[in-house]
Amino acid sequence: MNRQPVVMIVDDEKNTRDGLSRALRHEYEVITAEDGATAIELLGEQAVDLVISDVRMPGMDGLELVERVLTAPHAPACILITAYGNVETAVEAMKRGAYEILTKPLNLEHLELTVRRALHARNVEIENRQLRAQLTDKFGLEKIIGQSPPMQTVFETIRQVAPAQATVLIQGDSGTGKEMVAQALHHLSSRARGPFIAVHCAALSENLLESELFGHEKGAFTGASDRRRGRFEMADGGTLFLDEISEISPAVQVKLLRVLEERCFERVGGQQTVKVDIRLLAATNRNLKEDVAAGRFREDLFFRLDVVTIVIPPLRERPSDIGLLCRHFIEEFSKRNNKNITTIDPAALEILETYTWPGNVRELRNVIEKMVVLSHGSQLSVGDIPAAIRNAALDKPAAPDTWEHPITLNEAEKKLILQALKTWNGNRSQAARQLGISRRTLQRKLREYFGETAPHDVPQSAESGE
């Protein structure tokens, strides 16, 4: 059974409170308050769906009450009533967030219609908010894949920090997903409706970066034919993400420090001060403390940036996440390339988990894309792994060109098979994985080189090349 909506009537005149209560209580649960202070107290004790308040009251007036009521997490809709209707009051009421302002004497039919509309609008807003929250949960963290303890720590920090307004410094090696963390912080924050503007500082020269960040006036420099808004202005009301912030010049560092301290700046070539409301997120793959010690980065700016730090672990420190990432990328690139690949061979996954991934998640993503595009089966196999990755992961023996004397292709293949068997103590499955071939192919090669009685371990005569 649906809960009956609760309507609060706030008026310093008892007759008005009683009259409105009689008009509405057949359809709604009605509570009353004689002034704004009492209304605020009652709102702290009971959930209310709609507040109907007089504008002129002793103490807190209706406009102030609306402003305070609408700051609550589950704020009710608000309707104001007044005996002194004028355009200025109506405009101010709407600016404060009131749904409607009605003039006394009230037409009760019009009041009831307005109440129904206000409650409907509030319900729609609540549904939209819930939907946005679901989408935020999905898209805020969905792109960051990981279940390892280090990544769970990252997720928890993101959830904790996102609702705040504090500057966040995101640290991590190249390819770990720093921008995705920044996007998650934005989408999980109260600024999610605002813009998310990213600037990759390392890609721009000092002059270009200054203009890109702060904008410029017409004629500020050669080629500045028009006034141009910078990224700070574009991010007003939202989030500005500065990637590779360690690469900005000392001159730009000074300007950035001022923006963080005062939230204002001037465009290049301009004198007008521009004020902005932004949240700054910054990222770097370097140790900024070391840069400060070396004199490459301003200490005062570092302290401004380092309010909260999120460190993203490199992929080599969370190999248990590689399987999740592989499955995600296989699905992504199979759809994109019209492939029917659904899984990866456990042996292939074991090799990928052994590799150190200096390029981190970005490198893994590129490798899986290549494997999917070039694969012919429904499952990625060891043979699909690029040779450089496979060899590095398995620490493959030296290539034939490093051997002491020239040998034939067959001799080289035979020698590699023997070395692989020796490495894995005769385990043919492991040897086949190292060589990037199937066990069946290895069996065939062994029969070809050593006959039907080829042993599991390396025969002395064969090992010596006899």
N, C-alpha and C positions, 0 to 999 in steps of 0.2 A: 504494500500500500504506500503510495507516494506521500511524503511529508507535506503538510499544509504550509504554504509560504508564510513567513513571519514578517509583518509590517510594523515598523515603529513610527509613531506620530510624536513629533517634538514641537511643542508650542507653549508659550507662557500663559496663554488664555485657556482656562479649563473648559469653557463652553466649546471652543474649537476642537480641543482634544476629544471631548465626549461625542461631539457631533460626527467627527470623522471616524471615530471608533464604531459608532452605530452603523455608519454607511458601509463599512468594510468588513465587519467581523463575521458576516454571514458567509464570506468566501475566504477570509484569511484569519490567521491568528494575529491579534493586534496587541501591542504593548505601547505604553505611552511614557513620555518624559516631559517635565515642565521646563527644562533648559538644556543647553548644550552639554554642560558638565555631567548632568545625570545621564544623558544619552550615551556619552562616551563610556561611562561606568557600566551601563547596562550592556553595551556592545561587547565589553570585555567578558561578560558573563554568559551571553546567549548569542547563538547564531541568528543573524537578521538578514533577510533578503532585500528589504526595501526600507528606506528612511524617507518619510515625508516631514519636512521641517519648515517652520516659518523663517523668513529672512531676518526680520527685526525681533531680537530677543535681548533681554539684559544679559550682560556678561558675554559669552560666546555667541556671535550671531550665526545665522544659517550658512552664510558663505564660508566662514571659518570651520564650521562643523562639517560641511561637505568635504572640504580639503583634508581635514583630519581623518574622516571616516574612510575616504578612498585610499589612504595609505595602508590600510589593513590587508593582510594576505588574502582573505576571502571577503573583499569589500562588498557591501550591499549597493544596489542602485540607489540613486538619490533624486527626489523631486522636491523642489522648493516652492513655497507659496508666499505671496506677498500682497499687501493691500496698497502698495506704492509702486505699481509696475512702471518701469521705464526701460528704455533700450540699454542704458549703461548697466543696470542691474542684471538684465537678461544676459548680456554679453559676458559679464563677469562670472555669472553663475555657470555658464557653459565652459568658460575657461577653467573654472575650478573642477569641472567634471560632472556637473548635475545633468541628469537625463532631460529634465524639462523644468520650466518655471511657470507656475499657474497664478493667476490673479484672483484675489478675493473680490466679491463673493464667488465661491466656487460653484460650478455646475457639476453636480455629483455624477451625472452620467459621463461627462467628459473626464472627470477625475478617475472613475473606475476604468475607463478605456485606457487612460494614460498609465494607470497602475499596471494593467495587464501587459501593455506594450513594454514598459520598463522592465518588468519581471522576465518577459520573453527575451528581451535584448540581453539581460544579465545571464540568462541560461545559455544563450548562444555563445556569449563571451566565455563562459566557464567551459563549455564543450570545446571551443576553439583553443582555449588555454591548455586543456587536457590533451588535445590532439597535438598541439605544438610540443608539449612536454614529451609525448610518446615519440614524436619525430626527432626531438632533440636527443632523447636517450638512444634512438636508433642511429642517427647520423652524427651525433656528437662523438661517440666513441667506437662506432661500428667499424670505421676504417682503420682503427688502430688495433691490430690483431695480436693477441698474446694471452697465455694463461699461466706463464711462468711466474714465480714469486716476484722477480724484479719488475715485471710489467704490471702485476697486481698493485704493487706499490705506486707505480706511475698513475694507474687509473684512480686509485684512492686519492692521491694528491690532486689530480685534475678535478675530481668531484668536489673536493673540499675547497679548492682555491677559486674555481670558476665563478661562483656567485659574488665574490668580492670584487673590489675595484683596483686591487693592488697590481702594480707592475710585476710581470713574471719574466724571469730569465730562463730560457730553455736551452740546456746544454746537451750535446751529443755529437757523435761522429757523423760525418757526411753519410747521408742515406738512411739514417735511423728513423726519420719521420717527424722532424721537428715542426714542420708546417702543419702536419695533421694534428699534432698536439695543440698548436695554437688555434686551429679551427675548432677543435673540441672545446677548448676553453671559451671561445666566443659563443658557440652554439648552446653551451650549458649556462651561459650568463644572462643577466637581465638585458644585455645589449644585443641579444640574438636577432631582434628585429632590425637592428641597425646594420650598417655595412661592415664587411670584413675586408680590409685593404692590406695587401701584402707588398712589401718592397724588398727586393733582393739587392742589398747594398753592395755586394762585391761585383755586381755586373755593371756598375755605373761609376764614371769618373767623379772627382770631387765636385766640379761645377754642375754636372748633370744631376748628381744626387741632391745637391742643395736645392736646385730648381724643382726636382721631382718631389722632394719632401715638402717644401714651403711654398711652391708656386712662384710665379714672377709677374711683374707688371709689363705692360706694353713698352717696348723700347729698352728694357733692362739690359739687353745684350744683343748682339747681332743675331738676327733670326727670330727675336721675340716680337712677332707682329701683333700679338694680342695678349691680353691678360690671361693667365692660366692658373687655375686652382691646383694646389699641391695635394699630396696624399694626406697630409694632416687635415685639410679642409674636407677632403672627400670622405674621410673616416669619422667626421663629426657625428656624435651620437652612437658610434660603434667602436670598433677595435682596429688599431693599426699594428701590423706585425712587421718588424724589422728583422729580416733574416741576415745572418752573417754580419752582425752589428760590429764585430771586432775590426771590420775592414773600413770603417768610416774615418775620415781625416780629422785631425785635431780641431780644425775650424768648424766643421759640422758638429763635432762633439760638443763644442761650446754652445751652439744654437740649440742642439737637442736637450742639453741640460736645462736651458732656460725654459723650453716648452714643458719639460717635466715639472719644473718648479712653479711656473706661473700659468701654464696652459694658454700661452699666447705667443705670437711671433709676428714678424713682418715678411711679406713676400720679397723675393729678390728684386731690388730696384724700387721698392715701395717704402712708404713711411706709415701707412695705415696699419694699426695693430689689429690683428685678427685673433679672436678668442675661439677656442675649440673645446669640446667635451669629448675626450677620447680615452680609451684604455690602451696602454702600450704593452705589447708583448715583444720580446726580443729573443733572438736565438744566435748561438755561436757554436762552432766546432772546435774552438780554441779555449784555453784556460785564461779567462780574463784577469784573474789574479796575477798570473805570470806576466800578462801584457801590462798591467798596472805597474808591477815591480820593474819592468824593463822600460817604463816611460812611454809605451806605445798607446796607452789608454788612460784617460783621466780617472783618477781615483774617486772624485766626487760624483762623476757620472756612473761609475761602477756601483757605488753605494745606492744611487737612485734606481738603478736597474735591478740590483740584487735584493729586492724586497722578499720575493719568493723564488726559489730555484727548483726547477724540475730537471733531473738528469735522466736521459733516456739511455738505457744500457745498449751496448753494441750487440749485434746478432750473435757473435761468438760467445757471449756470456749468457745466452738463453737458447741453447740449441733445441730445447724441448718445444719451442714455438715454431720451429722450421716446418714441422708437419702441417700445422694449422695454416701457416702462410702458403705452403705449397698447394694445399687443397683449395684455398681461396683463389690463388692465381691460376690454377688449372681451370677452375670453373669460369673465371673471368675471360681468359684467353681462348678457351674452347668455344665459348659463345661468340666471341668477337671474330674468330676465324672459321666458324662453322665446322668445328671438329667434334668428334664424339669421344673425347678423352675424359674419363671420370676419376681415375686413380693413378697412383704412382707405385711402382714396384718397391717393396720394403728394402730390397738391396740398394736400389737407387736412392731412396730416402736416407738410408744409412750413410751413403757417401756424402750426400748433401749436408747431413748433420755433422759430418767430420770436418768438412771444409771450414775455413776460418772467416770467410765472407768479409774481406776488407772494405767492400762497398756496401755492406749491410743489407737492409731490406731492399733497397733500390737495385742492388746487384742481383739478389735472389729473384726479384720480379723479372728482370731482364732475361736471366737464365731460363726461368720457367717459360717465358714467352717464346724464346728461341726453341726450347724443347718441344713445346706444343705445336709450333708452326712446322717443324721438321719431322715430327713423329708420324709414323704410319699406322700405329696400332691404337687400341682403345685404352692402353695403359702406358705411362711413361716408364722407360726401362733404363738400365745402366748405360746401354749404348746410346741413349738420347742425350746423356749428359755431355756437355762440351769437353773435349779431351783435356784442355788446360785445367778445368775444374776437377775432373776425375783424377788426373795425375797428381795435382797438388794435394787433393784429399787423401789419396792412397800412398803418397810419397813414392811414386813409381820409380823403378830403377833407372839408371842413366840411359839415355837414348843411344842407339847404335853408333852414332858418330863419335861417341866418347870411348868406344872400345879400342883395344890396343891395335888390332889389325882388321883390315876389311873382311867382311863376311857377306854371304848371300842373304837374300830376303828370307828364305826358308830357315837358314841358320839363325838369323836374328829372331824370328818368330819362335823357334824352338827354344832359344836361350831365354826369352822373356817368359815363356810358359814355365820353364824349369825354375826360374827365379821366383815367379809368383807362387808356385807350389812350395818352394822352400820357405818363402816368407810366411805362408799360412800352414806350415807343418803338414803338407800333403792334403789339406782340406780343399777339395776341388770346387765346391760351391763358392768359397771365399776367393779362391784364385780366379775363378771365372768373373766374379764381380770386379776384382781389381783390374782384370784385363779388358773389362767392358764387353764381354761376350757371354752367351748363355752357357749353362753347364753342358748342354747337349753338344754345343760347338766345341767346347773344351774336350769333351770325351772323344769327339771325332778327330780332333787334332792330335790327341795322345795316341789313338790307334794308328793314325797316319805316321807319326814319328817313332813310336815305340812298340807298335803291334798290339795285339789283343790283350797281352799280359802286362800292360803298362801299370806299374804300382801306384799307390796313393802318394807315397813319398817319392823323393827324387832318387833314382838309381845311381849308384856310384859311377858305373860305366858311362851312363848318359850325362851325368853332371860333369864328368871330366872330359866329355866330348868324344869319347871313344866310340 
